[in-house]
Amino acid sequence: MVYLANIVRLLFSIYIILIFVRIILAWLRPNMFNPIVRFVYALTDPYLKLFAGIKFLRIGSMDFSPILAFYLLYLLQELCYKVILTGHFSLELLVSLIIVLLFRFVYFILFIFIVAVGLRFILDIIGLRMDNVFISIVYSLSEPAVRPLRSLLRLGSISGFDFHVLISLALLILLRFFILPKLLGYVMMLIR
């Protein structure tokens, strides 16, 4: 059984790597006549198109649907591996895997926002607001995390410094490193 479980895990891992390559290729805008690119797209498009229409996964210029597809495939990989290895399926196993992977998904999204808002904070401090592709990406990625605070709190700015960015960064760090790990521990304790 261990041999079969490892083969299944290997096949899932290969497909997960192909999806990761596909996500990178989408950012790089490769030559679509390249046979390797066409091969990767042909293998991954049917699965990724299942998630393409989910609107709430599009935040600003970021589309998180491939990441959700990636995590669901990883969930299926781990579920199949454990079922083949142990020989039985349990609802507790499924629920615990779903919860752990859901938290990993949220952690990843928070990581992206922490990096984007942190970079925006640094750019605001040094006063860089020039028309640059990198800076516009940072601002568009961080805006979904800053905008709710801007509508909730009406803080002024000093010398062009936006305090909403600092508060957003602090809340994201608090959520990622303190609140969510405690919540995950509590939820896992309830399941067991």
C-alpha positions as CSV (number, residue, x, y, z in Angstrom):
1,M,0.0,0.0,0.0
2,V,2.8,2.4,0.7
3,Y,4.1,1.9,-2.8
4,L,0.7,2.7,-4.4
5,A,0.2,5.7,-2.0
6,N,3.6,7.1,-3.1
7,I,2.8,6.7,-6.8
8,V,-0.5,8.5,-6.4
9,R,1.2,11.3,-4.4
10,L,3.9,11.5,-7.1
11,L,1.3,11.8,-9.9
12,F,-0.6,14.5,-8.0
13,S,2.8,16.3,-7.3
14,I,3.6,16.3,-11.0
15,Y,0.2,17.9,-11.9
16,I,0.6,20.4,-9.0
17,I,4.0,21.4,-10.5
18,L,2.4,21.8,-13.9
19,I,-0.2,24.1,-12.5
20,F,2.5,26.1,-10.7
21,V,4.4,26.3,-14.0
22,R,1.1,27.4,-15.7
23,I,0.6,30.2,-13.2
24,I,4.2,31.4,-13.8
25,L,3.7,31.2,-17.6
26,A,0.6,33.3,-17.3
27,W,2.6,36.1,-15.7
28,L,5.4,35.9,-18.2
29,R,3.2,35.8,-21.3
30,P,5.2,33.2,-23.2
31,N,5.2,32.4,-26.9
32,M,1.9,30.4,-27.3
33,F,3.4,28.5,-30.4
34,N,6.0,26.9,-28.2
35,P,5.1,23.2,-27.9
36,I,6.1,23.0,-24.3
37,V,3.9,26.0,-23.4
38,R,1.0,24.5,-25.4
39,F,1.5,21.1,-23.7
40,V,1.4,22.7,-20.2
41,Y,-1.7,24.8,-21.1
42,A,-3.5,21.8,-22.7
43,L,-3.0,19.7,-19.5
44,T,-3.9,22.4,-17.0
45,D,-6.6,24.5,-18.7
46,P,-9.5,22.0,-18.2
47,Y,-8.9,21.9,-14.4
48,L,-8.1,25.7,-14.0
49,K,-11.2,26.7,-16.0
50,L,-13.4,25.1,-13.3
51,F,-12.3,27.9,-11.0
52,A,-12.0,30.8,-13.5
53,G,-15.5,32.1,-13.0
54,I,-15.4,32.5,-9.2
55,K,-15.7,36.3,-8.9
56,F,-14.9,36.7,-5.2
57,L,-11.4,35.3,-5.8
58,R,-10.5,38.3,-7.9
59,I,-9.2,41.1,-5.6
60,G,-8.0,44.1,-7.4
61,S,-5.7,43.0,-10.2
62,M,-5.0,39.7,-8.5
63,D,-6.8,36.5,-9.5
64,F,-6.6,33.9,-6.7
65,S,-8.6,31.2,-8.5
66,P,-5.4,29.3,-9.7
67,I,-4.2,29.3,-6.1
68,L,-7.6,27.9,-4.9
69,A,-7.3,25.3,-7.7
70,F,-3.8,24.5,-6.5
71,Y,-4.9,24.1,-2.9
72,L,-7.9,21.9,-3.7
73,L,-5.6,19.6,-5.8
74,Y,-3.3,19.5,-2.8
75,L,-6.2,18.6,-0.5
76,L,-7.2,15.8,-2.9
77,Q,-3.6,14.6,-3.0
78,E,-3.3,14.4,0.8
79,L,-6.7,12.8,1.1
80,C,-6.0,10.1,-1.4
81,Y,-2.6,9.5,0.1
82,K,-3.9,9.0,3.6
83,V,-6.9,6.9,2.5
84,I,-4.6,4.6,0.5
85,L,-2.1,4.4,3.3
86,T,-4.5,3.7,6.1
87,G,-7.1,1.9,4.1
88,H,-10.1,3.9,5.5
89,F,-11.8,7.2,5.0
90,S,-13.1,9.3,7.9
91,L,-15.1,12.5,8.0
92,E,-12.6,13.7,10.7
93,L,-9.7,13.2,8.3
94,L,-11.5,15.2,5.5
95,V,-12.6,18.0,7.8
96,S,-9.2,18.4,9.4
97,L,-7.4,18.4,6.0
98,I,-9.9,21.0,4.7
99,I,-9.5,23.2,7.7
100,V,-5.7,23.1,7.6
101,L,-5.6,23.8,3.9
102,L,-8.1,26.6,4.2
103,F,-5.9,28.2,6.9
104,R,-2.8,27.7,4.6
105,F,-4.8,29.4,1.8
106,V,-5.7,32.3,4.0
107,Y,-2.1,32.5,5.3
108,F,-0.8,32.7,1.7
109,I,-3.3,35.5,0.8
110,L,-2.4,37.4,4.0
111,F,1.3,37.0,3.2
112,I,0.8,38.6,-0.2
113,F,-1.1,41.5,1.4
114,I,1.5,41.9,4.1
115,V,4.3,42.1,1.5
116,A,2.3,44.5,-0.7
117,V,1.2,46.8,2.2
118,G,4.7,46.6,3.7
119,L,6.3,47.7,0.4
120,R,3.7,50.4,0.1
121,F,4.5,51.6,3.6
122,I,8.2,51.8,2.7
123,L,7.4,53.6,-0.6
124,D,5.3,56.1,1.3
125,I,8.1,56.7,3.9
126,I,10.7,57.4,1.3
127,G,8.2,59.3,-0.9
128,L,8.4,57.2,-4.0
129,R,5.2,57.7,-6.0
130,M,6.6,57.9,-9.6
131,D,4.9,56.3,-12.5
132,N,6.6,52.9,-12.4
133,V,5.2,49.4,-13.2
134,F,6.5,47.9,-9.9
135,I,5.1,50.7,-7.8
136,S,1.7,50.6,-9.5
137,I,1.6,46.8,-8.9
138,V,2.4,47.3,-5.2
139,Y,-0.3,49.9,-4.9
140,S,-2.9,47.9,-6.8
141,L,-2.1,44.8,-4.7
142,S,-2.2,46.6,-1.4
143,E,-5.3,48.7,-2.1
144,P,-7.9,46.0,-1.2
145,A,-6.3,45.8,2.3
146,V,-6.1,49.6,2.7
147,R,-9.4,50.7,1.2
148,P,-11.7,49.3,4.0
149,L,-9.7,51.2,6.6
150,R,-9.9,54.4,4.6
151,S,-13.7,54.1,4.5
152,L,-13.9,53.2,8.1
153,L,-11.4,55.6,9.6
154,R,-11.2,59.2,8.3
155,L,-7.5,59.9,9.2
156,G,-5.7,62.7,7.6
157,S,-2.2,62.5,6.2
158,I,1.0,64.2,7.2
159,S,3.3,65.2,4.3
160,G,1.5,62.8,2.0
161,F,2.0,59.8,4.4
162,D,-1.2,57.7,4.6
163,F,-1.7,56.4,8.1
164,H,-4.3,53.9,6.8
165,V,-1.4,51.9,5.3
166,L,0.4,51.7,8.7
167,I,-2.8,50.6,10.5
168,S,-3.6,48.1,7.7
169,L,-0.1,46.6,8.0
170,A,-0.3,46.3,11.7
171,L,-3.8,44.6,11.5
172,L,-2.6,42.2,8.8
173,I,0.5,41.2,10.9
174,L,-1.7,40.8,14.0
175,L,-4.2,38.6,12.1
176,R,-1.5,36.5,10.4
177,F,0.8,35.8,13.3
178,F,-1.4,36.0,16.4
179,I,-5.1,35.6,15.8
180,L,-5.2,33.0,13.0
181,P,-2.8,30.5,14.6
182,K,-4.7,30.6,17.8
183,L,-8.0,30.2,15.9
184,L,-6.6,27.2,14.0
185,G,-5.4,25.6,17.2
186,Y,-8.8,26.1,18.8
187,V,-10.7,24.7,15.8
188,M,-8.4,21.7,15.6
189,M,-8.9,21.1,19.3
190,L,-12.7,21.1,18.7
191,I,-12.5,18.6,15.9
192,R,-10.5,16.1,17.9
